[in-house]
């Protein structure tokens, strides 16, 4: 029975059928399943309550495509960035960001990215492939172990704000989140998970239709089509009106949180007129928060961050219009772990 399926593709019923088929006891399936999803084993060797022969047999019959930590760097502010290597030799990154109240993991959904947002480091790389759901799951499991080891507390939140566009890898992202939130695996609350998208209207609607239970963030970054087209090519096919409609659909179906993200680029989108346009879009979307993001310098990209005065004026303007606004200062800049800096360095 050398089918070389990925063992994590099998559900418990299928695992039971396998163990029966090789003449072993059904309860072995539960033991193996626990190694896979409760104890987060990353190889058959670790499954110490299975006999050596059985572990060998499993290794012959199945693949186990776990990722490994290549290197981990720690920032002066405590942020941990890890570069992971996949079974087929690709590199991607994940980050743990500690604050007083929470430890947030920032995870990747693709190797590279097919979009080319002008301000983003990952956008300068090609998309090599989608991450498979078990690889996304491994990232979270490993970052959770790091969180426990370094800060003494597990992850409290997960954001899909690493490399890649999660909604262009829809199936794997959803399947990974199913595992991350399932009581028979990691069991985290979906309310503590946020998927961030550059704006794929069709898939935002799909999230609504699928009645997902996690939150959504839209990387808006410009509030008119003209400006947004210039910095985010995806806007040409997913314009602001289409995104507004899709987000309303998402909210109507799920009632989950929607956050708007807006990275302030000096002289590009940080004027008071830009703020005024942003208020107009904000009013059309059932969102509770605008996250104004400090831009992180990326090598080879001409954009720079807004100065303090413009940032203040921009956020004051929003607050004056009763927009719930928060400024997100970047973390981990010294190790290129901040938003938009992930490029496997
Ligand atoms: N593709 C998804 C998720 C990855 S990017 C998305 O676009 O939302 C995560 C966030 O970081 C996005 O809001 C992105 O626009 C922002 N970002 C990209 N480059 C940045 C940079 N250099 N400085 C600050 N934020 C950046």
Boltz pocket constraint, residues with backbone or C-beta under 6 A from the ligand:
constraints:
  - pocket:
      binder: B
      contacts: [[A, 117], [A, 119], [A, 120], [A, 121], [A, 160], [A, 161], [A, 162], [A, 163], [A, 164], [A, 165], [A, 166], [A, 196], [A, 197], [A, 198], [A, 199], [A, 217], [A, 218], [A, 219], [A, 221], [A, 261], [A, 263], [A, 293], [A, 294], [A, 295], [A, 296], [A, 297], [A, 298], [A, 339], [A, 340], [A, 341]]
      max_distance: 6.0
